[in-house]
Amino acid sequence: MDETHSLIAQRRAKLEALRARGLDPFRNKFTPTVGCGEARRRLLLGQANPADPQALAEGAPVAVAGRITAHRDMGKSQFLDLKDQSGRIQIYAQKQVLGDESYEIFRHLDLADFIGVRGTLFRTRTGEPSVKVEQFTVLAKALRPPPAKWHGLEDTEIRYRQRYLDLMANDAVREVFLKRSALIRETRAFFHARGYVEVETPMMQAIPGGAAAQPFKTWHNALGCEFYLRIALELHLKRLLVGGLDKVFEIGRVFRNEGLSRRHNPEFTLLEAYEAYGDYATMMETVESLIGHLADTVLGTRLLEQRDAEGRVVRTIDLRPPWRRVRYKDLVRAVAGADWFEVGPAERRRRALEDLRLAGDIATGYEDFEVTGAVFEKLVEPTLLQPTFVTHLPKELVPLAKCAPEEPDTVEVFELCIGGQEIAPGYTEQNDPIEQRERLEHQAGGEQQKLDEDFLLALEHGMPPAGGIGIGMDRLCMLLLGQESIRDVILFPQLKPK
């Protein structure tokens, strides 16, 4: 029998011993009055500032519950660490207080078990905030031992497949996901404060639209037809502008049947927001204000320190306004030549393949605008570390945006780049139903079944001029929380089944 199986057998034997005493640890109820970490903080606060209404004094009665993360048997007394979402506190159990029978139960407790404790707060001789146990209740028996590295699980395969172990073992990981939750909450608060209406739109769609991406297919038994998981939120939200909702937003899951990478997960969280009578400039102000709000409320700073693997600060990203604004063509010219847009498509392709060494990034069938797009993506975007609004992209890249009147081959679009990656696109929405049909037909390459006729019908009923944005919330969380992989901000990233 290997060591793990031996430990499991020991824990099962302890469970049976508890049941033999008439105690079933899975059938008990306990209501904490304060979190473990919260009790600890409030006792320390009571020492520093007794008048604070949140302070707790020594001797204050508390009820705490959590997982056992440390256990020190001193014979006639026991010290344990209990941990919950709020943090950790030490508990102190004495045989003379609990009595022989109750105290004996401690012999059947293991690391990772859950218990509830009633007692009083005190501080040990070394000043450690603790709870003196008067009563306790076993709440759950862990039948498997915790990770070998209880205070720092590092195996990425285990961390992603068994996220619960990662959260148990790594406080920093738990903090990332608590802050992610706060970022989503504050995003909602930001839009609600600006008068936006939060809505929900269908995840299953007959025609997936709003982006150029490969969808996941599914089958609707009751309707007897094929559906797709949505790849974007855009087209349904614009229908709501037609219906008279002037400011709408949605935070929802979208699905793109594409590759996995450090920056891509097939299932991700997308924010889209649309504002009637706005345009791309309106939405630049919106996204700049939103990210500033998130930095202020969740992080407490607009200066983001990026660190290397050894923890050294390698750069600081400054989110303080105003953010740089620069045209797409100017950035491409800076790396590909001042005459890039004056020479012909054949010469642009030659330069990209030979002079700029992008042969591995440009497929044989790439159109001219895609060649330029590869130059931007490979040679420009990674250099945009500080917040930069890249504006006026080629119209072929964004068929749902309005063309710029002063430069008709471009559209009134921005891509916000921070930290060398795209964080948020936004644009002046196309509301001309005739031009919208023409551009979608061009994108579809003549395949009529790819056109969302219901969306085009909605536009014919009249949509007000509007601006819109889309933000991949996972990438934004990566940036704000200093994470290098999208898997580190998604609780359950996609993995190939074992």
C-alpha positions as CSV (number, residue, x, y, z in Angstrom):
1,M,0.0,0.0,0.0
2,D,1.5,3.4,-1.0
3,E,1.7,6.3,1.4
4,T,-1.3,8.1,0.0
5,H,-3.5,5.0,0.3
6,S,-2.2,4.4,3.8
7,L,-3.1,8.0,4.9
8,I,-6.6,7.6,3.4
9,A,-7.0,4.3,5.3
10,Q,-6.0,6.1,8.5
11,R,-8.4,8.9,8.0
12,R,-11.3,6.5,7.2
13,A,-10.5,4.6,10.5
14,K,-10.7,7.9,12.4
15,L,-14.0,8.7,10.8
16,E,-15.3,5.3,11.9
17,A,-14.0,5.9,15.4
18,L,-15.9,9.2,15.5
19,R,-19.1,7.5,14.4
20,A,-18.6,4.8,17.0
21,R,-18.7,7.5,19.6
22,G,-22.1,8.6,18.1
23,L,-20.7,11.6,16.3
24,D,-21.2,11.9,12.5
25,P,-19.1,14.9,11.3
26,F,-21.2,15.3,8.2
27,R,-24.5,15.9,10.0
28,N,-23.6,18.8,12.3
29,K,-24.7,22.4,12.1
30,F,-22.7,25.4,13.3
31,T,-23.1,29.1,12.7
32,P,-20.0,31.3,13.0
33,T,-20.4,34.8,14.4
34,V,-17.2,36.1,12.8
35,G,-14.6,34.9,10.2
36,C,-11.3,33.5,11.4
37,G,-9.2,36.1,9.9
38,E,-11.7,38.8,10.8
39,A,-11.6,37.8,14.5
40,R,-7.8,38.0,14.4
41,R,-7.8,41.4,12.8
42,R,-10.5,42.8,15.1
43,L,-8.6,41.6,18.3
44,L,-5.4,43.3,17.0
45,L,-7.5,46.4,16.2
46,G,-8.9,46.4,19.8
47,Q,-5.3,46.5,21.1
48,A,-4.4,49.5,18.8
49,N,-7.7,51.4,19.0
50,P,-10.1,50.1,21.6
51,A,-12.7,52.8,20.8
52,D,-13.1,51.5,17.2
53,P,-16.6,50.0,16.8
54,Q,-15.1,47.1,14.9
55,A,-12.6,46.3,17.7
56,L,-12.9,43.2,19.8
57,A,-11.3,43.0,23.3
58,E,-9.7,40.1,25.0
59,G,-12.3,37.9,26.6
60,A,-14.9,38.6,23.9
61,P,-17.0,35.6,23.0
62,V,-16.8,34.4,19.4
63,A,-17.8,31.4,17.3
64,V,-15.4,30.6,14.4
65,A,-15.3,27.8,11.9
66,G,-12.8,26.7,9.3
67,R,-10.4,24.2,8.0
68,I,-7.5,22.9,10.2
69,T,-4.2,24.0,8.5
70,A,-1.9,23.3,11.5
71,H,-2.1,21.0,14.5
72,R,0.3,21.0,17.5
73,D,-0.3,18.4,20.2
74,M,1.2,19.5,23.5
75,G,-0.2,16.5,25.5
76,K,-2.8,18.2,27.8
77,S,-3.3,21.1,25.4
78,Q,-3.6,21.5,21.7
79,F,-2.9,24.4,19.3
80,L,-4.6,24.4,15.9
81,D,-4.8,26.9,13.1
82,L,-8.2,27.4,11.6
83,K,-8.6,29.1,8.2
84,D,-11.6,30.4,6.2
85,Q,-12.0,32.8,3.4
86,S,-11.2,35.8,5.7
87,G,-7.9,34.3,6.9
88,R,-6.4,32.4,9.8
89,I,-6.7,32.3,13.6
90,Q,-5.1,30.1,16.2
91,I,-7.3,28.1,18.6
92,Y,-6.2,26.7,22.0
93,A,-7.9,23.6,23.5
94,Q,-7.2,22.4,27.1
95,K,-8.1,19.0,28.4
96,Q,-9.1,20.4,31.8
97,V,-11.6,22.7,30.1
98,L,-13.1,20.3,27.6
99,G,-13.1,17.2,29.7
100,D,-11.6,13.8,28.8
101,E,-14.2,12.6,26.4
102,S,-14.4,15.8,24.3
103,Y,-10.7,16.2,24.4
104,E,-10.1,12.7,23.1
105,I,-11.9,13.7,19.9
106,F,-8.9,15.8,19.0
107,R,-7.0,12.6,18.5
108,H,-9.2,11.9,15.5
109,L,-8.8,15.2,13.8
110,D,-6.5,15.7,10.9
111,L,-5.2,18.5,8.7
112,A,-7.9,19.7,6.3
113,D,-10.8,18.7,8.6
114,F,-13.4,21.4,9.3
115,I,-14.4,22.3,12.9
116,G,-16.5,25.0,14.6
117,V,-15.3,26.5,17.8
118,R,-17.0,28.6,20.5
119,G,-14.8,30.4,23.0
120,T,-13.2,33.6,24.0
121,L,-10.5,35.7,22.4
122,F,-7.1,36.1,24.0
123,R,-3.5,36.7,23.1
124,T,-0.7,34.2,23.9
125,R,2.5,35.2,25.7
126,T,4.0,35.8,22.2
127,G,1.1,38.1,21.3
128,E,-0.6,35.7,18.9
129,P,-4.4,36.3,18.6
130,S,-6.2,33.1,19.6
131,V,-9.5,31.6,20.7
132,K,-9.6,29.7,23.9
133,V,-11.9,26.7,23.2
134,E,-15.0,26.1,25.4
135,Q,-16.9,24.0,22.9
136,F,-16.2,22.6,19.5
137,T,-18.1,20.7,16.7
138,V,-16.6,18.5,14.0
139,L,-18.1,19.7,10.8
140,A,-16.4,17.6,8.0
141,K,-13.8,15.0,7.9
142,A,-11.3,15.2,5.0
143,L,-10.7,11.7,3.8
144,R,-7.7,12.7,1.7
145,P,-4.6,14.5,3.0
146,P,-3.9,18.1,1.8
147,P,-1.3,18.8,-0.9
148,A,2.2,17.9,0.1
149,K,3.2,21.5,-0.1
150,W,0.3,22.8,2.0
151,H,1.7,26.4,2.0
152,G,2.6,26.7,-1.6
153,L,1.3,24.2,-4.2
154,E,3.4,24.7,-7.4
155,D,2.5,21.9,-9.8
156,T,0.5,23.7,-12.5
157,E,-1.2,20.5,-13.7
158,I,-2.6,20.0,-10.2
159,R,-3.3,23.7,-9.7
160,Y,-5.5,24.0,-12.8
161,R,-7.2,20.5,-12.7
162,Q,-7.9,20.6,-9.0
163,R,-8.3,24.4,-8.4
164,Y,-9.8,23.7,-4.9
165,L,-6.3,22.4,-3.8
166,D,-4.7,25.5,-5.3
167,L,-7.1,27.7,-3.3
168,M,-6.5,25.7,-0.2
169,A,-2.7,25.8,-0.5
170,N,-1.9,29.2,-2.0
171,D,-3.2,32.4,-0.3
172,A,-2.0,34.5,-3.2
173,V,-4.1,32.5,-5.6
174,R,-7.2,33.0,-3.4
175,E,-6.5,36.7,-3.3
176,V,-6.3,36.9,-7.1
177,F,-9.8,35.4,-7.4
178,L,-11.3,37.5,-4.6
179,K,-9.9,40.6,-6.4
180,R,-11.3,39.3,-9.7
181,S,-14.7,39.1,-8.1
182,A,-14.3,42.7,-6.9
183,L,-13.3,43.9,-10.4
184,I,-16.4,42.4,-11.9
185,R,-18.5,43.9,-9.1
186,E,-17.0,47.4,-9.5
187,T,-17.4,47.1,-13.3
188,R,-21.2,46.7,-12.8
189,A,-21.2,49.5,-10.3
190,F,-19.5,51.8,-12.8
191,F,-22.0,51.2,-15.5
192,H,-25.0,51.3,-13.2
193,A,-23.8,54.7,-11.9
194,R,-23.7,56.0,-15.5
195,G,-27.3,55.0,-16.1
196,Y,-26.7,51.8,-18.1
197,V,-29.2,48.9,-18.0
198,E,-27.7,45.5,-17.5
199,V,-29.2,42.9,-19.7
200,E,-28.9,39.2,-20.7
201,T,-28.9,38.0,-24.2
202,P,-29.0,34.4,-25.7
203,M,-26.0,32.1,-25.4
204,M,-27.4,29.8,-28.1
205,Q,-27.9,31.5,-31.5
206,A,-29.0,30.3,-34.9
207,I,-26.3,32.5,-36.5
208,P,-23.2,33.4,-34.5
209,G,-22.2,37.0,-35.2
210,G,-20.5,40.1,-33.8
211,A,-17.0,38.7,-34.4
212,A,-14.9,36.7,-36.7
213,A,-14.4,33.4,-34.8
214,Q,-15.0,29.7,-35.1
215,P,-18.1,28.8,-33.0
216,F,-19.0,25.7,-31.0
217,K,-22.0,23.8,-32.4
218,T,-24.9,22.2,-30.5
219,W,-28.3,20.7,-31.3
220,H,-31.7,21.9,-30.0
221,N,-33.8,18.8,-29.5
222,A,-37.1,20.6,-29.1
223,L,-36.7,22.9,-32.1
224,G,-35.0,20.2,-34.2
225,C,-32.2,22.4,-35.5
226,E,-28.6,23.3,-35.1
227,F,-27.5,26.2,-32.8
228,Y,-24.2,27.8,-32.0
229,L,-22.8,29.0,-28.7
230,R,-22.3,32.8,-29.1
231,I,-19.0,34.2,-30.0
232,A,-19.9,37.8,-29.1
233,L,-22.7,39.8,-27.5
234,E,-22.9,42.7,-30.0
235,L,-25.8,42.0,-32.4
236,H,-28.4,41.3,-29.7
237,L,-27.3,44.4,-27.7
238,K,-27.7,46.6,-30.7
239,R,-31.2,45.2,-31.2
240,L,-32.0,46.7,-27.8
241,L,-30.8,50.1,-29.0
242,V,-33.3,49.8,-31.8
243,G,-35.9,49.0,-29.2
244,G,-35.3,52.2,-27.2
245,L,-32.8,51.1,-24.5
246,D,-30.3,53.9,-24.9
247,K,-27.5,52.5,-22.6
248,V,-27.0,48.8,-22.3
249,F,-24.3,46.5,-21.1
250,E,-23.8,42.8,-20.5
251,I,-21.1,40.7,-18.7
252,G,-21.4,37.2,-20.0
253,R,-19.6,34.1,-21.2
254,V,-18.8,33.7,-24.9
255,F,-17.3,30.7,-26.7
256,R,-14.8,30.6,-29.5
257,N,-13.7,27.2,-30.8
258,E,-10.1,28.1,-31.3
259,G,-6.6,27.5,-29.8
260,L,-5.4,27.7,-26.2
261,S,-2.6,29.9,-25.3
262,R,-1.3,32.2,-22.5
263,R,-3.8,34.8,-23.6
264,H,-6.6,32.7,-25.0
265,N,-9.2,30.4,-23.4
266,P,-12.1,29.0,-25.6
267,E,-14.6,30.1,-22.9
268,F,-14.2,33.5,-21.5
269,T,-16.0,36.5,-19.9
270,L,-16.8,39.4,-22.2
271,L,-18.1,42.9,-21.3
272,E,-19.9,44.8,-24.0
273,A,-21.5,48.2,-23.6
274,Y,-23.4,50.4,-26.1
275,E,-24.4,54.0,-25.7
276,A,-26.9,55.7,-28.0
277,Y,-25.8,59.1,-29.3
278,G,-22.2,58.3,-28.5
279,D,-19.3,57.5,-30.8
280,Y,-15.8,56.0,-30.6
281,A,-14.5,59.1,-28.8
282,T,-17.3,58.7,-26.2
283,M,-16.3,55.1,-25.6
284,M,-12.6,55.9,-25.3
285,E,-13.5,58.2,-22.4
286,T,-15.7,55.4,-21.0
287,V,-13.0,52.7,-21.0
288,E,-10.4,55.1,-19.7
289,S,-12.6,56.0,-16.8
290,L,-13.7,52.4,-16.2
291,I,-10.2,51.1,-15.9
292,G,-9.2,54.0,-13.7
293,H,-12.1,53.3,-11.4
294,L,-11.2,49.7,-11.1
295,A,-7.6,50.5,-10.3
296,D,-8.7,53.0,-7.7
297,T,-11.3,50.9,-5.9
298,V,-9.8,47.5,-6.1
299,L,-6.1,48.1,-6.3
300,G,-5.8,51.5,-4.6
301,T,-3.3,52.7,-7.2
302,R,-3.0,53.5,-10.9
303,L,0.6,52.5,-11.1
304,L,0.9,48.8,-11.9
305,E,4.2,47.1,-11.2
306,Q,5.1,44.3,-13.6
307,R,7.5,41.7,-12.2
308,D,9.7,39.0,-13.6
309,A,9.8,35.4,-12.4
310,E,12.2,36.4,-9.5
311,G,9.8,39.1,-8.3
312,R,11.9,42.0,-9.6
313,V,10.0,45.0,-10.9
314,V,10.7,45.2,-14.7
315,R,8.3,48.1,-15.5
316,T,5.6,50.2,-14.2
317,I,2.4,50.8,-16.2
318,D,0.9,54.2,-15.6
319,L,-2.9,54.2,-15.8
320,R,-3.2,57.9,-15.0
321,P,-4.9,60.0,-17.7
322,P,-4.6,61.2,-20.4
323,W,-3.7,58.1,-22.4
324,R,-1.9,58.2,-25.7
325,R,-3.9,58.3,-28.9
326,V,-2.2,57.4,-32.2
327,R,-3.4,56.3,-35.6
328,Y,-2.9,52.7,-36.8
329,K,-1.2,53.8,-40.0
330,D,1.3,55.9,-38.2
331,L,2.4,53.0,-36.0
332,V,2.7,50.7,-39.0
333,R,4.8,53.3,-40.9
334,A,7.1,53.6,-38.0
335,V,8.2,49.9,-38.2
336,A,7.5,49.1,-41.9
337,G,8.5,52.3,-43.7
338,A,7.1,55.8,-44.2
339,D,5.9,54.8,-47.7
340,W,4.2,51.5,-46.6
341,F,0.7,52.6,-47.6
342,E,1.9,54.2,-50.9
343,V,3.6,51.1,-52.4
344,G,1.5,48.4,-54.0
345,P,0.2,45.2,-52.3
346,A,2.8,43.0,-53.9
347,E,5.6,45.2,-52.5
348,R,4.0,45.2,-49.1
349,R,3.9,41.4,-49.1
350,R,7.5,41.2,-50.2
351,R,8.7,43.6,-47.5
352,A,6.7,41.7,-44.8
353,L,8.0,38.3,-45.8
354,E,11.6,39.3,-46.5
355,D,12.6,42.6,-44.9
356,L,10.4,42.2,-41.8
357,R,10.9,38.4,-41.5
358,L,7.2,37.6,-41.0
359,A,7.0,34.6,-43.3
360,G,5.8,32.4,-40.5
361,D,3.0,34.8,-39.7
362,I,1.5,35.4,-43.1
363,A,-0.5,32.7,-44.9
364,T,-0.5,32.3,-48.6
365,G,-4.1,33.4,-49.0
366,Y,-3.8,36.6,-46.9
367,E,-5.4,39.7,-48.3
368,D,-3.5,42.9,-48.3
369,F,-5.1,44.3,-45.2
370,E,-4.3,41.0,-43.4
371,V,-0.6,41.4,-44.3
372,T,-0.6,44.9,-42.7
373,G,-2.5,43.4,-39.8
374,A,0.3,40.9,-39.2
375,V,2.9,43.7,-39.2
376,F,0.9,45.5,-36.5
377,E,0.2,42.4,-34.4
378,K,3.8,41.1,-34.5
379,L,5.9,44.2,-34.6
380,V,3.8,47.0,-33.1
381,E,1.4,45.7,-30.5
382,P,4.0,44.0,-28.3
383,T,5.7,47.4,-27.9
384,L,2.6,49.2,-26.7
385,L,3.3,48.8,-23.0
386,Q,1.7,52.1,-21.7
387,P,-2.0,52.7,-22.3
388,T,-2.4,53.5,-26.0
389,F,-5.6,54.0,-28.1
390,V,-4.8,52.9,-31.6
391,T,-7.4,54.5,-33.8
392,H,-8.6,54.5,-37.4
393,L,-8.1,50.8,-38.4
394,P,-8.7,49.5,-42.0
395,K,-12.4,49.2,-42.6
396,E,-12.0,45.5,-43.6
397,L,-11.1,44.6,-40.1
398,V,-14.3,46.0,-38.5
399,P,-17.3,45.6,-40.7
400,L,-19.7,46.7,-37.9
401,A,-18.1,50.1,-37.5
402,K,-18.7,53.4,-39.4
403,C,-16.2,54.6,-41.9
404,A,-14.3,57.8,-41.0
405,P,-15.5,60.6,-43.2
406,E,-12.1,62.2,-43.6
407,E,-10.4,58.8,-44.4
408,P,-13.0,56.4,-46.0
409,D,-10.7,53.4,-46.1
410,T,-10.6,53.4,-42.3
411,V,-13.2,53.2,-39.6
412,E,-13.9,55.2,-36.4
413,V,-12.4,52.5,-34.2
414,F,-9.9,52.2,-31.4
415,E,-8.0,49.3,-30.0
416,L,-6.8,49.9,-26.4
417,C,-3.4,48.3,-25.9
418,I,-1.7,48.0,-22.5
419,G,1.2,45.8,-21.5
420,G,1.8,44.7,-25.1
421,Q,-1.7,43.3,-25.7
422,E,-5.1,44.4,-26.9
423,I,-7.4,45.0,-23.9
424,A,-10.5,46.6,-25.4
425,P,-11.8,47.5,-28.9
426,G,-14.5,50.1,-29.4
427,Y,-16.0,52.0,-32.2
428,T,-18.7,54.2,-33.7
429,E,-21.4,51.7,-34.6
430,Q,-22.7,51.3,-38.1
431,N,-26.4,52.1,-38.2
432,D,-26.9,52.5,-41.9
433,P,-28.7,49.2,-42.8
434,I,-27.8,49.4,-46.5
435,E,-24.1,49.9,-45.9
436,Q,-24.1,47.3,-43.1
437,R,-25.6,44.7,-45.4
438,E,-23.0,45.4,-48.1
439,R,-20.1,45.1,-45.6
440,L,-21.4,41.9,-44.0
441,E,-22.0,40.4,-47.4
442,H,-18.4,41.2,-48.3
443,Q,-17.1,39.6,-45.1
444,A,-19.3,36.5,-45.7
445,G,-17.8,36.1,-49.2
446,G,-21.2,35.7,-50.7
447,E,-22.4,33.0,-48.3
448,Q,-25.9,34.3,-47.5
449,Q,-26.5,31.7,-44.8
450,K,-23.9,33.6,-42.7
451,L,-25.9,36.8,-42.6
452,D,-28.0,37.6,-39.6
453,E,-31.1,38.7,-41.4
454,D,-33.0,39.4,-38.2
455,F,-30.3,41.9,-37.1
456,L,-30.4,43.6,-40.5
457,L,-34.2,43.8,-40.3
458,A,-33.8,45.4,-36.9
459,L,-31.5,48.1,-38.4
460,E,-34.1,48.9,-41.0
461,H,-36.4,49.9,-38.2
462,G,-33.9,52.5,-37.2
463,M,-31.0,52.4,-34.8
464,P,-29.7,55.6,-33.2
465,P,-26.1,56.6,-33.7
466,A,-24.1,54.9,-31.0
467,G,-20.7,54.0,-29.6
468,G,-19.8,50.6,-28.3
469,I,-16.9,48.8,-26.5
470,G,-15.9,45.2,-25.8
471,I,-13.5,44.2,-23.0
472,G,-12.2,40.7,-22.4
473,M,-12.5,40.7,-18.6
474,D,-10.0,37.8,-18.2
475,R,-7.3,39.8,-20.0
476,L,-8.2,42.9,-18.1
477,C,-7.9,40.9,-14.8
478,M,-4.5,39.5,-16.0
479,L,-3.3,43.1,-16.5
480,L,-4.6,44.6,-13.3
481,L,-3.7,41.6,-11.1
482,G,-0.2,41.0,-12.5
483,Q,-0.8,37.5,-13.9
484,E,1.2,36.1,-16.8
485,S,-1.4,33.5,-18.0
486,I,-5.1,33.7,-18.6
487,R,-5.4,30.4,-16.7
488,D,-4.3,32.1,-13.6
489,V,-7.4,34.4,-13.6
490,I,-10.0,31.7,-14.6
491,L,-11.0,29.4,-11.8
492,F,-11.6,26.4,-14.1
493,P,-9.7,26.8,-17.4
494,Q,-10.3,24.4,-20.3
495,L,-8.0,21.3,-20.1
496,K,-7.9,18.2,-22.1
497,P,-9.6,15.4,-20.1
498,K,-7.3,12.9,-18.6
